[in-house]
Amino acid sequence: MPTPRLAVFAVFLFNGALFLSWAARMPALAAQVGATEATLGLALLGASLGLALTAPFAARACARVGARNLVVVGAVVTVLAVPSLTLATSPLHLGLVLFVLGSCNAMLDVGMNVAAVAVTRALDRPLMPQFHAGFSVGGLIGSLGAAAAASAGWGLTRHLLTAAAVGAVVVAWVIRAVPGATGEPAARPAGDRPVLSRPLLWLLAGVTLCSAIAEGAASDWSALFFVTERGLDEATAAAGYAGFSVAMAAARLLGEPAQRRLGPHRLLAAGAIVASAGFALTVLVPEAAAGFAGFGLAGLGLAFAFPVVMDLAGDAGKRADGTGGEREIGLVTTVAYTGFLAGPPLVGGIAHASSLSVSLGFVAVVIALIVPVVWLARRSRDRELTRSGAGSTLP
């Protein structure tokens, strides 16, 4: 049986691989349902809505049934829903299936992050960036698999059934090693505050919101930026987001020493400075090479935002028995999904009113806001620890 650490990493990898398996075949799915750019955009909104609406309920469910059971439910529905995309006959039908996929992805996200927090606590190591690297690596595997399937002439049904079957085997192999203790205590500790009333959690959620807007801008607008603003062809322009993704995955895989040395708050602030400088470099220097370097820096700087914030949110909900954090992770995840939902159209609206250079410059400012928000979050955490009689040990 695999170790809990390997098992949780495999679940992150499964999630990324299945997600990119269907996302990378979007042109074929659009042709299958006869979607235009406008109707395809509305269909894709279904996945974002499913994520945002399900995350709060997933957090409550995780507190009651445990991370492992929530991962099982999310994985089973994902394995069934991904091949079901091939049955869609209209943009509306596609949007409904994507809503289901988004909902089960929210369950997977909450469950696997709670399980990852349990592993980091048990090993007393800052491993969250490595777990999130699993999602990035899985996405790379899924996209490469989709490219190979398309090159080999595989139809959508054959490709997605194969991807789902392989994913099911992986999850079945590791699921028993995923931490599964329920987090709901028999009685809540005295002074346990509702998550919505804690400024610390809203500040941590603000970090993920800014990061989500930036990640969405990179994924949705980078290629178009290089085509319209730098005059590159589409194939070359795609390298911008590829560099962003590779830099993010590498930073996450190798990020444990950095988090140990700097601490979570300093790492978040330093990453925000690097990412903001990357977007600024992209729009201020009118050379394609500078743009590619800028997106690489952005991926490097944003790599730690989600995993470190999830770690801090879980720590904010930790109880004396070592459990807890489900509700806190659920709140932060929900706010992050609103960033993925609202970010791309916001950036697109600014670009429509001005230019993509201006809109990506706006993203640089949004990322820079993470620095003061992290400072406020650290102060809020220190105040909470002072009230509870503990001392802050995190930089």
Secondary structure, DSSP 8 states (H G I E B T S, - for coil): ---HHHHHHHHHHHHHHHHHHHHTTHHHHHHHHT--HHHHHHHHHHHHHHHHHHHHHHHHHHHHH-HHHHHHHHHHHHHHHHHHGGG--SHHHHHHHHHHHHHHHHHHHHHHHHHHHHHHHHHTS--HHHHHHHHHHHHHHHHHHHHHHHHTT--HHHHHHHHHHHHHHHHHHHGGGS-------SS--TT---GGG-HHHHHHHHHHHHHHHHHHHHHHHHHHHHHHTT---HHHHTHHHHHHHHHHHHHHHT-HHHHHHH-HHHHHHHHHHHHHHHHHHHHHS--HHHHHHHHHHHHHHHTTHHHHHHHHHHHHT--TTS---HHHHHHHHHHHHHHHHHHHHHHHHHHHHS-HHHHHHHHHHHHHTHHHHHHHHHHHHHHHHHHHT------
